[in-house]
Every structure is written in structure tokens, then in C-alpha cells.
Amino acid sequence: MTLVQSDRRTVTIAGFPLSAWAFALRIWAAMMVALYAAFWLQLESASSAAVTVGVLALQTRGQAYHKAVYRVLATIVGVAASFVIAGLFPQSRSLFVIGFAGWLGLCVYAGGLLDGNRAYSAVLSGYTVALVAMTQIDSPQNIFSAGINRGAAILVGIAAVALISELFAAPNVHTGLSSKLIAAHRRVRAFALAILRVETADPIQSANLLREITTLRPDITALVAESSGGGARVAIKRRYPFRCIHLAGAYKLSNGRRRFSAEALMRG
């Protein structure tokens, strides 16, 4: 490995920045801790702990914790659905499979209506039944223990991610999100001022700005799980996207774009 310094003075190792190596080290350490704890607890599905670490391999603590909450909720729902399906059709394999197919279809449909981690949670609720109930279709009496083992392995993986994130001081989503929101607000304001000057709007640029604003939503919602003050931060940050969209569309409400105040945009 050789150290290389780019034009922007970003130190890299083997072509990857130090932040990427730190992220990889955190994930590797969390995976090793999760596997060690799962084997020490003698969990039957110890690999699920390592898989959970991989699923939660996100750059910031807020994103990882937020997805972890939805993973736990989806696992609880999926395990509960496994108990219900097994209880309704204990003696019929065909009805058991039909019940699973109906539940999976419902979860996929719900996932199509949602977005982000909510969509992930809906789909996970579906295939959790496959991992817990369908694998025990010939021995339904083992479904309870299979569900408990999977839930325990997932909790071990989440605990490992949380521990390593704290020990290695993983970055917070709030720091990067603030700069992104400020930059997006400045670009939207400049776009609105340009419209007032030339009285023309580029639809491609408008679409790009709206896409940039909407892509910030997952980071904003992840603030809740990052710290005790996350709820207050979410309430504040959520105002920025609406404010940016208001600025981008304000010229349409200004009676031909001539009465709209450029000073108001500068204050925005």
C-alpha cells in the first residue's frame, strides 16, 4: 500500500480515502464482534448477526440506527405472522404455502406504496416468514424457537453496530445534512433569482433541484434515531425542503413573475 495525495490534499491508501478505510474497519470490527457474541450465546442462526451488520453498513450513525429500528419492527411483525400462519394451517401444507404466498404478496404491495426504510421493513416482514416458518414447514413446533433465534441474532448484530459506532466515533448524519441543506437552499435561491432576471425556466434544472431536495428526506428522518434531540432537529430540518420548493415555485405565484420581490428571495 502506498500513500497518495490528490489535488484536493485528500490522503488516500490504495486509491481509497481514509474515511472509506475507517468505514470498512468499523464494519469489519462490528461483524467480528457480532459473530463472536452470537457463537458465545450459541445461537442457531449466528450468521444472521453478521448479515445484520452488513445490512446496517451505512456511513452515519443516524442512518444505521434508523434502519435498525425498522429491521427490528419488521422482524417482530414477520415472526408474529409466522405464528399466525402456522396456527391457522398446522395440518395442511398446501394451505400453509397459500397463506405464506398471500402474506408475501401483501408485504410486497405495501413495500411498493412506501419508500426508504419503510419499504424495506414491509418487504422484510414478508420474507421473514420464509426464513422462520417455511423452513420449518415439516416441523411447525420449531417455528417459535426459530423466530426467537432469528430475533436474538438480529439484536446481537444491532448491538455490535451500536457499540463499534460509539467506540470508533462514527460520523453523525446531522453534520453533513446541515451543509447539504444550506447548499440546496442557496442553489434554489439562485435559480429563482435567475428566473426573475431572464424570465425563463429550465425544466431540467428544475427537476434536478427537486430531485436533490427530495433525496434529503431519508437523512432528515434518520435524525430521530441519532440522539435524544433528534426529534427537535427533524422538526427544524423538515422546514428546509418545503422552503426550497416554495422558492423554486414562487415565480409562478407572482402574477407574471414581475411583482415578486427579489429582496424577499435574498432574505429566504
N, C-alpha and C positions, 0 to 999 in steps of 0.2 A: 504494500500500500504506500502511496506517495501523497504528500500534501500538495494541493494545487490551490492557487489563489486566483480567483476570477477578477474580471474588470471591476466588479462591484465590491471587491475585497471580501467576498464570502468564502471562507475556508471550507474546502471540500476534501473528502477522503474517498479515493477510487471513484471520483465523479459524483459523489453524493454529498450534500451539505451535512454539517454536523447535526442539524436538527433532525434530519432523516435517520442518522445513526442513533441518536438519542431515542427517537421514537421506536426504532427497531429493537434497541436494547430493552426498553420498557416492556414491550410486548413479549419478547423472549423471556424476560425475568418473570413476568406475570404468568406466562404459560407454564414455566417450570414450577413456580410456587403452587399453581392450581393443580398440576398433576401430582406433585408431592403430597399436598393436602388430601386430594381425592384417594390416592393409594393408601395413605395413612389411615383414613377413615374407612377404608375397604369398601368403597362404593362400587357397585357393579358396573355403572356407566361412567367410569372415571374419565374416559375420553371426552365426554360432554363438557367437562370443566375446561379442558383445553380448547374445545370448539367455541365455548362461550367467550373465552379470552380473544379468540380470533374474530368472532362476530363483533365484539366491542372494541376492536382495534381502530380507534378514531384518534384524531390529533389532539383534541382537548378533553379536559375532564368533564365539562358540561355535556358535550355530545355523547361521551361514553356512558355517563350516569343516566342521562335521559333515555338512551336506548336500553339500558339495563332495566329501568323501571318497566318499560313496555315488554321486555323479554320475560320478566317475572310474571306480569299480569297475563300475558298470553299463555305461559306455561300453566298457570293456575286454571285458566279457562279450558285449555286443552285437556288437562288431566281430569277436570270435573266432567267434561264432555265424554271422556273415555269411560268413566264410571257409569254415566247415564246410559250410553250405548250398550255397554256390557250388561247392565242391569235390565235393559229392555229386551235384549235378544241373547240370553245366555245359552240357549239350546239350538239356535238356528244360525249357521254360518252365512247363509245367503242373506238373511235379513240383517245380520251384523255388518256385512260388507255394504249392503244398500244404505244402512244408517250412516256408516262412515262416509260413503260417497256423497250423501246428501249434506252432511256436516261440512265436508271439504268444499263442496260447491258453494255453500252459503258463505264460508270464510273467504273464498276467492272472490266472490261477488262483493263482499264487504270491503276487501282489500282494494278492489277497483274503484270504489267510491271514495276511499280515503287517500291520504298521501303521507309521505315520510315514514316516521316510526309507527304511526297508527296503522298504515297499510301493512308494514312488516309484522306488527302484532297480530293483525287479523289473519294473515297467511300462516303465521307460526301457530296460532290456535288450531288451524286445520291440520297441519302435518304433525303436530304433537300427538294427535290421536293415532296417526300412523305409527309413530315411534313407540307409543305406550300400549295402545290397545291392539292394533293389527298384528304386532309381533307376538302377542300373547293370545292369538285367536284360538289356539288349541288348548290353552290353559288359562282361561279367564280369571281364575282365582289368583293369578300372579299379577294382575293388572295394577292392583293397589301398590304392591311393593315396587313395581317398575316405575310407576308415577312418582312415588316418594324418592326413589333413587335418582331419577332424572332431575326432579326439582332440587334435591340436595346438591347434585353436581353443578347445576346452573348457579346456585347460590355461592358455592365454593369459587367458581370462576369469577363471579362478580366481586366477591370479597378480595380475590387476588388482584384484580384490576384496580380496585379502590386503594388497596394497600400500596402497590407499586407506584400508582399515580401520585400518592401523597409523598412517598419516600423519595421519588425522583423529581418531585416538583413539576408535574405535567402542566403545560400551559392552560390558562383559563380561556374560555370562549369569549368572555366579556372584553378582554383587552383587544383582541383582533376585531371583534364585532364593532366596537366603537369607531375604529378607524374606517372600517368598511362603510358604516352608516354615514359618517361625515363626508367621505369621498363621494358616495352616491348622491347625497344631498347637494353637494357642490356641482356635480355634473348635471343634475336635473335643473338646478337653478340657472346654470349657464345655458342649457338647452332652451329654457323658457325665455331668457333674455334674448337669445339669438332669434327666436321666433318673433319677438316684438320688433326687432330691428329689421329683419328681412321679410317678415310676414309669410314665411314658408316653413313647412314642417316636413322633415324626412321621416316617412313611416318606418323605415328600417331602424333608424336611430331611436325612434320612439319605442319600437318593440324591444330593442336591446336594453333600453333603460328600464322598461317594465320587467323584463326578464331578470335583470340584475337586482331589482328591488325585491321581487318575489322570491328569489333564491336565498334571501337573507332570513326568511321565515323560520327554517329549521334551527338556525343558530339562535334566534330570538327565543324560541320556545325552550331551547336547551338551557337557558339561563336559570330556569326554575330549579333544576336539579343540581346546579353547580355550588350554590351557597345558601345560607339562611336568608340572605337578602335578595335571592333570585326573583321572587315574585314582584318586588318593587321595581327591580331592573327591567323585567319583562314589560310592566305597565308603561315604563318610560320609553323603552326601545320600540314598542309597537306603534308609538306615535309617528316615528320617523317614516316608515313606508307610506302611511296614509298622507303624511305631509308632502312627501316627494311626489306621489301620484297627483295630489291636489295641485302642486306647482306645474307638473307636466301638462295637466289638462286645464289650467286656469285660463289660458288664452281663448279657449272655446266659450267661456262664460263671460267674456269681456266685451260683448257687443262689437264684434268685428276686430277684436284684438287692439283697438285703439284707445280704449278708456282704461285699459288695465295698467296699473301703476308699476313702473319699473322699480321705483323705490320700495314698493311692497315686496317685490321679489328679492331685492337685495337684503331686506330685513328677514325674509324667510330663510 
